[in-house]
Amino acid sequence: MLRAALENVVEGVCLLLMVALTLDLMLGVFSRYVLVRTFTWYDEIARICFVWVVFLGAAVGVRRHTHFRLHLLVDRVPLRAQRAIAALGQLVVIGFAAALVQQGWAFVELGRLQQTPVMGLSKAWVYLAMPTGGALIILFSLIPLGRALRDLVR
C-alpha cells in the first residue's frame, strides 16, 4: 500500500512538473513575441522542470515496465533463457540506477557550491533529481527482480 502511494505521488509530481513546464514555456513565448521583452527566468525554470521530469519519468517507466527491451531477440530463445534474461535485465537496471545514485550524489555535493545564474537557486536542487530518480528506479525494480528470480527457479 505504501509502495502504491509512492508510485502515485511520483506520477503526480511528474504531471505537475509537465504542467509547470508547459505554462512556463508558454509564458516565455508570450513574453518574447507579444510583450517583445523576454522574461529572464523562464528558461531556468523550464530547464529545472525538464531535468526532474526526465529522472522521475524514468522511474515511472521502470515501474510500468515500459523501459527498453529487445523483444524481437528475447522472444526467440527458450523459456528458461527468457527468464534468465529477464532477471539479468532487472539487475542491469538496478546497477545503472545505483550508478545514478552514486554519481548523482557527487553532483549534489558539487552543486552546493553553485547557483543558477538568474534566480540564484542552489544547483544542488537541480542535481538532486539524479540520485532521487536512481533510488526510485531501484525501489521500483525490486519486486520485478524478485518475480524474475522466482520464475527462474521454477
C-alpha positions in Angstrom: 0.0 0.0 0.0 2.8 2.4 0.8 4.6 1.5 -2.4 1.4 2.2 -4.4 1.0 5.6 -2.7 4.7 6.4 -3.5 4.1 5.4 -7.2 1.0 7.7 -7.3 3.0 10.6 -5.8 5.8 10.2 -8.3 3.4 10.2 -11.2 1.5 13.2 -9.7 4.8 15.1 -9.3 5.6 14.3 -13.0 2.2 15.6 -14.0 2.6 18.8 -12.1 6.1 19.3 -13.5 4.8 18.9 -17.0 2.0 21.4 -16.4 4.6 23.9 -14.9 6.9 23.3 -17.8 4.2 23.9 -20.4 2.9 27.0 -18.7 6.4 28.3 -18.2 7.3 27.9 -21.9 4.0 29.4 -23.0 4.8 32.5 -20.8 8.3 32.6 -22.3 6.9 32.6 -25.9 4.2 35.2 -24.8 6.9 37.5 -23.3 9.1 37.2 -26.3 6.6 37.7 -29.1 3.8 39.6 -27.6 5.4 41.8 -24.9 8.6 42.0 -27.0 10.5 41.7 -23.7 11.7 38.3 -22.6 11.2 37.1 -19.1 14.7 36.2 -17.8 13.6 33.4 -15.5 11.5 31.2 -17.8 14.5 29.4 -19.3 15.9 28.3 -15.9 12.5 27.1 -14.7 12.0 25.1 -17.9 15.4 23.5 -17.6 14.9 22.6 -13.9 11.4 21.1 -14.6 12.8 19.2 -17.5 15.6 17.6 -15.6 13.3 16.5 -12.8 10.7 15.1 -15.4 13.5 13.1 -17.1 14.6 11.3 -13.9 11.2 10.9 -12.3 9.8 9.8 -15.6 12.5 7.2 -16.0 11.4 5.8 -12.6 7.8 5.8 -13.7 8.8 4.0 -16.9 10.6 1.3 -14.9 7.6 0.9 -12.6 5.3 0.5 -15.6 7.8 -1.9 -17.3 7.9 0.3 -20.4 11.7 0.6 -20.4 13.7 -0.5 -23.4 13.8 -4.3 -24.1 14.7 -6.3 -27.1 11.5 -8.4 -27.5 12.5 -9.4 -31.0 15.5 -11.3 -29.7 14.3 -12.4 -26.3 11.1 -14.0 -27.6 13.2 -16.3 -29.9 15.1 -18.1 -27.2 13.8 -20.9 -25.0 11.6 -20.0 -21.9 14.3 -20.8 -19.4 16.7 -18.4 -21.2 13.9 -15.7 -21.4 13.6 -16.0 -17.6 17.3 -15.6 -17.1 17.4 -12.6 -19.4 14.5 -11.0 -17.5 16.4 -11.4 -14.2 19.6 -10.2 -15.8 17.8 -7.2 -17.3 16.5 -6.2 -13.9 20.0 -6.5 -12.4 21.3 -4.3 -15.2 18.6 -1.7 -14.5 19.4 -1.7 -10.8 23.1 -1.4 -11.5 22.5 1.6 -13.7 20.3 3.1 -11.1 22.9 2.6 -8.4 25.4 4.4 -10.6 22.9 7.3 -10.9 22.6 7.5 -7.2 26.3 7.4 -6.5 27.3 9.8 -9.3 24.2 12.0 -8.7 25.1 12.5 -5.1 28.6 13.7 -6.2 26.8 16.2 -8.4 24.6 17.3 -5.5 27.7 17.9 -3.4 29.3 19.9 -6.2 26.0 21.8 -6.8 26.0 23.1 -3.2 28.8 25.4 -4.3 27.0 26.7 -7.4 23.9 28.8 -8.1 21.7 29.2 -11.1 22.6 32.5 -12.9 19.2 34.3 -12.9 17.3 33.1 -9.9 20.3 32.3 -7.7 18.9 28.8 -6.7 21.4 26.3 -5.4 22.2 23.8 -8.2 22.1 21.1 -5.6 18.3 21.1 -6.0 18.6 20.5 -9.7 21.2 17.8 -9.4 19.1 16.1 -6.6 16.9 14.8 -9.4 19.6 12.3 -10.4 20.0 10.3 -7.2 16.3 10.6 -6.4 15.4 9.1 -9.8 18.0 6.4 -9.3 16.7 5.5 -5.9 13.2 5.3 -7.2 14.3 3.1 -10.1 16.0 0.7 -7.7 12.9 0.7 -5.5 10.5 0.1 -8.4 12.8 -2.7 -9.7 12.9 -4.8 -6.6 9.5 -6.5 -7.0 10.1 -7.3 -10.7 13.5 -8.7 -9.8 12.0 -10.9 -7.2 9.4 -12.2 -9.7 12.1 -12.8 -12.3 14.3 -14.7 -9.8 11.3 -16.7 -8.6 10.4 -17.6 -12.2 14.0 -18.6 -12.9 14.0 -21.1 -10.0 10.8 -22.8 -11.3 
